[in-house]
Amino acid sequence: MTNDFSSQRPPLTTLTDDELAFREAVADFTNGEVRPRVQEMERAAKLDPTLIPKYFELGLMGIQVPEQYGGAGGNLMMVTIAVEEISKADAAAAIMVDVQNTLVLYPMLTYASDDQKARYLPRLCTDMVGAYALSEAVSGSDAFALQTRATAQGDGSWVLNGRKLWITNGAEAEFFIVFANAAPEKGYKGITAFIVERGFTGFSVGKKEDKLGIRASSTCELILDNVPVPAANVLGPVGQGYKIAIETLNEGRIGIGAQMIGNAQGALDAAVAYLKERKQFGKALAEFQGIQFQVAQAATELEAARLMVYNATRQKETGMDIAVTGAMAKLYASQVCQQVTSLAVELLGGAGYTKDYPVEKFYRDAKIGAIYEGTSNMQLQTIAKAVLK
Ligand SMILES: Cc1cc2nc3c(=O)[nH]c(=O)nc-3n(C[C@H](O)[C@H](O)[C@H](O)COP(=O)(O)OP(=O)(O)OC[C@H]3O[C@@H](n4cnc5c(N)ncnc54)[C@H](O)[C@@H]3O)c2cc1C
């Protein structure tokens, strides 16, 4: 027995020429279209709606979807790269792309029927933002204690009732994967995934949260009040929703890892630029060895986190189980992100504590990595179970 979770295959973190070209294209897009909007989106706590059609035009909202459905026909590494690059400017702008690709399109590509793929994938790649609705007020870490209920109607259709909380993209989404329990007597084995459109009767979006970080990303309550859902909109087998939820979050965690390394890199880049300009004691701050070593340590830890995220990405692409390595990548990337962004604020001194510089935003945006798609404790639980088995 071994606790070496990479031993099955060597890490394959090198990027191909196609992936490098893609990274350059997303970096150009980020610098040209996202970065100039960040301050205003942060102030307004709202994603600039003109940005969303640009995501679709560039193919960022359907990266892994085959071209026959209007997608970009890319791979998971391209999702990682896109989320990382956009997060270098704004983790809030990146999370829409992340949720669409990992939490919405992954389960659609894996579990949707041919009819569901034909009806929804072309729209999800061109103009339809999606969301993933698992969490509720009473069920966060204990996600499968969810209280939303699905009642069979006899003709194969269902009626959904309940409330979802904390749903990313809630304000913009037209398409929701909603998890509800269709047979509570069976416990988590009653959980089923449903495709719900914003326009369905009885469905509405409630309160939008006022958050510490990723403020331009919408986080909303969803209200399901006797929502009729046709039989054709059950996603995957009835009673298999827990499996779909878990597998989807396994891929999703890679995206959060990517968001965290991008956010940390953005903060480090901003700090380095400042250190080269700012003079104290007659020389640039970057010339003091005490500061150089802090920056070197941060860059090293960031590189380690990046390699873990890329490695889990490649493992997923090759069909390996990433429950543990994905949890490790998310856990470590979010820890490194908190350390690096905190250091960046310190390295800018008083300026770092103001909104005149981007590092305070990177610092606030870092915290979410330890909370969503499973808190850090939940990642540790997954890892501990595997190591100690
Ligand atoms: C900005 C934002 C966006 C989100 N987006 C989505 C989304 O799109 N879709 C969605 O479904 N959900 C979403 N969530 C919900 C998110 O996944 C949950 O907040 C998260 O899973 C934690 O659940 P909770 O908030 O109920 O915390 P709790 O589960 O109440 O946890 C509170 C604390 O207790 C700890 N804890 C709990 N149980 C244990 C245990 N057994 N052992 C040790 N420690 C434990 C946790 O680690 C945490 O520190 C989002 C949340 C936020 C804040």
Ligand as a Chemical Component Dictionary entry (heavy atoms), coordinates in Angstrom:
data_LIG
# 
_chem_comp.id                   LIG 
_chem_comp.type                 NON-POLYMER 
_chem_comp.pdbx_formal_charge   0 
_chem_comp.three_letter_code    LIG 
# 
loop_
_chem_comp_atom.comp_id 
_chem_comp_atom.atom_id 
_chem_comp_atom.alt_atom_id 
_chem_comp_atom.type_symbol 
_chem_comp_atom.charge 
_chem_comp_atom.model_Cartn_x 
_chem_comp_atom.model_Cartn_y 
_chem_comp_atom.model_Cartn_z 
_chem_comp_atom.pdbx_ordinal 
LIG C1  C1  C 0 -19.534 32.711 -2.533 1  
LIG C2  C2  C 0 -20.105 31.345 -2.445 2  
LIG C3  C3  C 0 -20.513 30.690 -3.609 3  
LIG C4  C4  C 0 -21.094 29.416 -3.540 4  
LIG N1  N1  N 0 -21.527 28.806 -4.687 5  
LIG C5  C5  C 0 -22.240 27.633 -4.599 6  
LIG C6  C6  C 0 -22.861 27.074 -5.759 7  
LIG O1  O1  O 0 -22.747 27.595 -6.879 8  
LIG N2  N2  N 0 -23.601 25.941 -5.610 9  
LIG C7  C7  C 0 -23.749 25.320 -4.401 10 
LIG O2  O2  O 0 -24.441 24.307 -4.345 11 
LIG N3  N3  N 0 -23.161 25.830 -3.279 12 
LIG C8  C8  C 0 -22.415 26.968 -3.345 13 
LIG N4  N4  N 0 -21.832 27.512 -2.220 14 
LIG C9  C9  C 0 -22.007 26.839 -0.931 15 
LIG C10 C10 C 0 -20.716 26.257 -0.371 16 
LIG O3  O3  O 0 -20.354 25.112 -1.104 17 
LIG C11 C11 C 0 -20.928 25.993 1.136  18 
LIG O4  O4  O 0 -20.945 27.264 1.762  19 
LIG C12 C12 C 0 -19.850 25.118 1.713  20 
LIG O5  O5  O 0 -19.974 23.809 1.237  21 
LIG C13 C13 C 0 -19.866 25.106 3.240  22 
LIG O6  O6  O 0 -21.151 24.856 3.730  23 
LIG P1  P1  P 0 -21.754 25.800 4.873  24 
LIG O7  O7  O 0 -21.605 27.209 4.413  25 
LIG O8  O8  O 0 -23.106 25.325 5.197  26 
LIG O9  O9  O 0 -20.799 25.608 6.109  27 
LIG P2  P2  P 0 -20.917 24.464 7.235  28 
LIG O10 O10 O 0 -21.076 23.134 6.608  29 
LIG O11 O11 O 0 -21.923 24.881 8.259  30 
LIG O12 O12 O 0 -19.477 24.526 7.883  31 
LIG C14 C14 C 0 -19.084 25.507 8.833  32 
LIG C15 C15 C 0 -17.684 25.149 9.345  33 
LIG O13 O13 O 0 -17.723 23.867 9.987  34 
LIG C16 C16 C 0 -16.759 23.006 9.402  35 
LIG N5  N5  N 0 -17.285 21.638 9.416  36 
LIG C17 C17 C 0 -18.521 21.205 9.023  37 
LIG N6  N6  N 0 -18.621 19.888 9.184  38 
LIG C18 C18 C 0 -17.429 19.452 9.684  39 
LIG C19 C19 C 0 -16.887 18.170 10.051 40 
LIG N7  N7  N 0 -17.604 17.056 9.925  41 
LIG N8  N8  N 0 -15.624 18.115 10.493 42 
LIG C20 C20 C 0 -14.868 19.238 10.617 43 
LIG N9  N9  N 0 -15.310 20.465 10.277 44 
LIG C21 C21 C 0 -16.577 20.572 9.817  45 
LIG C22 C22 C 0 -16.545 23.537 7.996  46 
LIG O14 O14 O 0 -15.276 23.165 7.497  47 
LIG C23 C23 C 0 -16.657 25.036 8.231  48 
LIG O15 O15 O 0 -15.423 25.535 8.674  49 
LIG C24 C24 C 0 -21.225 28.773 -2.280 50 
LIG C25 C25 C 0 -20.790 29.435 -1.113 51 
LIG C26 C26 C 0 -20.249 30.692 -1.180 52 
LIG C27 C27 C 0 -19.835 31.370 0.104  53 
# 
loop_
_chem_comp_bond.comp_id 
_chem_comp_bond.atom_id_1 
_chem_comp_bond.atom_id_2 
_chem_comp_bond.value_order 
_chem_comp_bond.pdbx_ordinal 
LIG C1  C2  SING 1  
LIG C2  C3  SING 2  
LIG C2  C26 DOUB 3  
LIG C3  C4  DOUB 4  
LIG C4  N1  SING 5  
LIG C4  C24 SING 6  
LIG N1  C5  DOUB 7  
LIG C5  C6  SING 8  
LIG C5  C8  SING 9  
LIG C6  O1  DOUB 10 
LIG C6  N2  SING 11 
LIG N2  C7  SING 12 
LIG C7  O2  DOUB 13 
LIG C7  N3  SING 14 
LIG N3  C8  DOUB 15 
LIG C8  N4  SING 16 
LIG N4  C9  SING 17 
LIG N4  C24 SING 18 
LIG C9  C10 SING 19 
LIG C10 O3  SING 20 
LIG C10 C11 SING 21 
LIG C11 O4  SING 22 
LIG C11 C12 SING 23 
LIG C12 O5  SING 24 
LIG C12 C13 SING 25 
LIG C13 O6  SING 26 
LIG O6  P1  SING 27 
LIG P1  O7  DOUB 28 
LIG P1  O8  SING 29 
LIG P1  O9  SING 30 
LIG O9  P2  SING 31 
LIG P2  O10 DOUB 32 
LIG P2  O11 SING 33 
LIG P2  O12 SING 34 
LIG O12 C14 SING 35 
LIG C14 C15 SING 36 
LIG C15 O13 SING 37 
LIG C15 C23 SING 38 
LIG O13 C16 SING 39 
LIG C16 N5  SING 40 
LIG C16 C22 SING 41 
LIG N5  C17 SING 42 
LIG N5  C21 SING 43 
LIG C17 N6  DOUB 44 
LIG N6  C18 SING 45 
LIG C18 C19 SING 46 
LIG C18 C21 DOUB 47 
LIG C19 N7  SING 48 
LIG C19 N8  DOUB 49 
LIG N8  C20 SING 50 
LIG C20 N9  DOUB 51 
LIG N9  C21 SING 52 
LIG C22 O14 SING 53 
LIG C22 C23 SING 54 
LIG C23 O15 SING 55 
LIG C24 C25 DOUB 56 
LIG C25 C26 SING 57 
LIG C26 C27 SING 58 
# 
